[in-house]
């Protein structure tokens, strides 16, 4: 349970009694740029590159999965720990069932340990009695060469397999030593990361405190600009009623000016039309008299001209004025009253109202000077309180305690790591000796095969075999002897490392990778019958907090802050201590004491109102617009003079050539001239009069109602400013205050988020656990130990067939004392 010990050891360092701990309120205005929390760079690299030997590790793990296919026995381990390993008979049966694979193979190994020495002893005694191949006599058989070759080949193949096993054992032995020697930089890296964590955490907390200047400076900037900010808010709300009222008055002022212009136009047009119609009437009278005189000429009494002249005479009555403007009433009295109204510049009075209303921000700025200084002092006290709360975090105390322990631990490891390396050297030497014993046996076998094969002469009899062949046989028997001497010791090494390494892999390494080991560690009341949650009881003396090994390890693996990982909110609730409400009470009181008086704003004074009333009584609504429009819509003359002139000229053409014709044509030209000189200008003036009358008619329609509505609108807006503006000011002041408070809400939320997720990010703690368990225990030690027994055990197991083949083969290489003899006659027969 190295993982358990390591995890408990690391987390226990952080233990320290902690205090208790409220929440927030939200508005969104501007976003503060609070920067990024300073964080150190961690150097520890947990990636393990085993190289080509990783293939061997995977083969061993696959072999162990076949030996032990059962799932991780969570319930069995829980029960064993809770009972303090005092197993009942039923528990032993469960353990045996789980370990059945290991038990069987370990039993076979132990059987090997017991039987091999006994078999060797019996074999030795048997050979001493010239049995079991001990007699130096070889019987000749027809398949002797075939058997020799088979034995030699089999021994060679088995030796090769053993060589591979020995090579794997030797490589993994060296690999383990290399990894142990390389552990020092990894340990140093972990300690460096832990020191970085401890160094950065106070800096991070100081950074959190220093960033209070960001909301404070923004709040001070807004307070210095309370006029533009709050004043414009108030002005915008009041403007919904005030601006339409002032715009209506300004529109009425424009209407008054337009009315005067229209009245002036009417008056001028009437004079021009009256004068023009008089002149036109005189011209038409003269033209008619002259035309009568011409028609009274004797030439008209002739038969050819009399009818034409009579027609012309009958049409002379049409040459007269049709419109009569002299009977229309004048507008001089209305014009005089409007001019009297315009003596007061109503537009200027309205502009004064606009100016007074637009001065609202300055009024707010001036009336809040005393309160703003008090608000600034409140902000300073808020900063002091927040700094105190952050500085009270238990993280500081934990770090101080951890620094002391870290220094002691680092010193301890530095002092004892050379001892670890020394013991590892002894282990390496023992394993090397074990490998060398196998290598020695293999050397005898290879030498025996080489010498026997090279020195064997087919034509020589067993008693005449050469020295080289005999030496090869002796080497083979030497290998057999050493096999009996050392194989049982090698098997003891194999069995012990197999049981230890295999169970560590299945009970620690695999559950750690699958995180199932945490489910055992997090079992309630597992290590202490009085503690439901062992970790929180160990760290904080409060076993009721649901703090689990799995959750702490996972959070640290994700580089979350210690505050979140260790659930420090259960002991020191930073949200409670940093609740914005407890810091903004004084601020709210100060803002609620703001009193802004806007009653000095006058939108339109009494003079302006009276001016509007005077305009409504100007009398323009008494003008008889129907009479004016009826006269204007008439034609100037009873007949169109151009048509009359054209008709006169056409009738003159019907008369005989002479003076009468020429005279009538002259009268027609004179009538055309009168039309162009008199009628056309009068028609243009009548159009102007028509436009003016219609404008006056539009203005005069319900003039009294319009003026009353404008004045009522102004008075309503003025009443809003004088009496009800306080409600708007209170509402907008609250919004302005919320905007100020929102800066601190953003800051406090940022502080809370940083403390819970970023401050004292505990990735190095997870790295230490991963280094101790996954890297050192599993990747470096367990993988190497398992690969070692796998290679050594394979080579040791193949010693049995090897020594059998070697004994059989040595008969064909060694020089015999006697041999089978055949008679010549018998041969001939």
Buried (B, 14 or more C-beta within 10 A) or exposed (E): BBBBEBBBBBBEBBBBEBEEBEEEEEBEBEEBEBEEBEBBEBBBEBEBEBEEBBEBBEBBBEEBEEBBEEEBBBEBBBBBBBEEEEBEEEBEEBBEEBBEBBBEBBEEBBEBBEEBBEEBEEBBEEBEEEEBBEBBEBEEEEEBEEBBEBBBEBBBBBBEBBBBBBBBBBBBBBBBBEBBEEBBEBBBBBBBBBBBBBEBBBBBBBBBBEBBEBBBEBBBEBBEBBBBBBBBBBBEBBBEBBBEBBBBBBEBBEBBBBBBEBBBBBBBBBEBBBEBBEEBBEBBEEBBEBBEEBBEEEBBEEEEBEEBBEEBBEBBEBBBBEBEBEEBEEBEEBBEBBEEBBEBEBBEBBBBBBEBBBBBBEBBBEBBEEBBEBBBEBBEEBBEBBBEBBEBBBBBBBBEBBBEBBEEBBEEBEEEBEEEBEEBEEBBEEBBEBBEBBBBBBBBBBBBBBBBBEBBEEEEBBEEBBEBBBBBBBBBBBBBBBBBBBBBBBBBBBBEBBBBBBBBBBBBBBBBEEEBBBBBBBBEBBBEEEBBBBBBBBBBEBBEBBBBBBBBBBBBBBBBBBBBBBBBBBBBBBBBBBBBEBBBEBBBEBBEEBEBEBEEBBBBEEEBBEBBEBBBEBBBBEBEBEEBBEBBEBEBBBBBBBEBBBBBBEBBEEBEEEEBBEBBBBBBEBBBBBBEEBBEBBEEBBEBBBBBBBBBBEBBEEBEEBBBEBBEBBBEBBEBBBEEBEEBBBEBBEEBBBBBBBBBBBBBBBBBEBBBBBBBBBBBBBBBBBBBBBBBBBBBBBBBBBBBBBBBBBBBBBBBBBBBBBBBBBBBBBBBEEBEEEEEEEEEE
